[in-house]
């Protein structure tokens, strides 16, 4: 039976320049491969060793990139190795099969959102009313499924984020702060539901997963084994669970370690 490997991308397998955490002497820094270009600028990286490991993993297991990125944002990424047959975008809102949205899956997601949580428009309106232009840089909607803000992190009041989380909780939404972005996501919109669907379709009996943020917690809990890096929301909260390994590595070297663990377990 195939092994399914579902992994978050940003700050799990791929890293912006700001998130690399190259704390070693310059001469000992790992060689990096650029895996994303945006507006003619290099944006995301992994180590060359990680690229080799991911290629090997793609030949051995069903590798499923599992991201909160929109489909357009995901398509900027050029991962090494075989092209994944399945990709999960928009935090589970879109399941791509050979690069094409599975409309049946998307329709099922929309039906759940309509039944189980407050509408996106209500959340958009609340964000627009309460976010302070002093620290807000952008307000965006992703795939007509969820909303996020781009903020000046050092100016952002901690209390505002806590108050937003309470407000969202009462309406069936969750809030996640990742770097300079604050996500407001409907609770039924999960990576884990989409991963279970891929497992059903592929017949996988073993699911491995990795992620760093609050939005990855359900993904990790749904897997048979999971790993989280030494950075990110989950690490800051000291979050763990029986089948989850908390790795000490931070930054781009954590991505390398995660891929080694995937290969050892697949």
LINDASUL-V212345 format. One record per residue. N is the residue number from 1. PSI is psi as a letter, one per 20 degrees, with the letter a starting at -180 (none if undefined). Layout:
# LINDASUL-V212345
n/psi
N/PSI
N/PSI
This chain:
# LINDASUL-V212345
n/psi
1/q
2/q
3/p
4/p
5/o
6/o
7/p
8/q
9/f
10/p
11/j
12/g
13/h
14/q
15/p
16/r
17/h
18/h
19/j
20/h
21/l
22/n
23/i
24/r
25/q
26/g
27/i
28/j
29/q
30/q
31/p
32/q
33/p
34/p
35/j
36/p
37/p
38/p
39/l
40/j
41/p
42/p
43/g
44/q
45/q
46/r
47/q
48/h
49/g
50/h
51/g
52/g
53/g
54/h
55/g
56/g
57/h
58/h
59/h
60/h
61/r
62/n
63/p
64/o
65/p
66/n
67/q
68/i
69/q
70/r
71/g
72/g
73/h
74/h
75/i
76/i
77/p
78/n
79/q
80/r
81/a
82/q
83/p
84/p
85/h
86/p
87/p
88/o
89/r
90/k
91/k
92/i
93/h
94/p
95/o
96/p
97/o
98/k
99/i
100/p
101/p
102/o
103/h
104/g
105/g
106/g
107/h
108/h
109/g
110/h
111/g
112/g
113/g
114/h
115/h
116/i
117/r
118/q
119/q
120/h
121/h
122/g
123/g
124/g
125/g
126/g
127/g
128/h
129/h
130/h
131/p
132/p
133/i
134/h
135/i
136/p
137/h
138/q
139/p
140/q
141/p
142/o
143/k
144/k
145/g
146/r
147/q
148/q
149/q
150/p
151/r
152/o
153/h
154/i
155/i
156/p
157/p
158/h
159/h
160/g
161/g
162/g
163/h
164/g
165/g
166/g
167/g
168/h
169/g
170/i
171/j
172/k
173/r
174/q
175/p
176/p
177/o
178/o
179/c
180/j
181/p
182/o
183/p
184/o
185/p
186/p
187/h
188/i
189/n
190/q
191/h
192/h
193/g
194/h
195/g
196/h
197/g
198/g
199/g
200/g
201/h
202/i
203/j
204/p
205/i
206/p
207/p
208/q
209/q
210/q
211/r
212/i
213/r
214/h
215/i
216/i
217/g
218/h
219/g
220/g
221/h
222/i
223/q
224/h
225/q
226/q
227/q
228/q
229/r
230/j
231/r
232/r
233/g
234/h
235/g
236/h
237/j
238/k
239/p
240/r
241/r
242/h
243/j
244/p
245/p
246/o
247/q
248/h
249/q
250/q
251/b
252/h
253/h
254/h
255/g
256/g
257/g
258/g
259/h
260/g
261/g
262/g
263/h
264/h
265/i
266/none
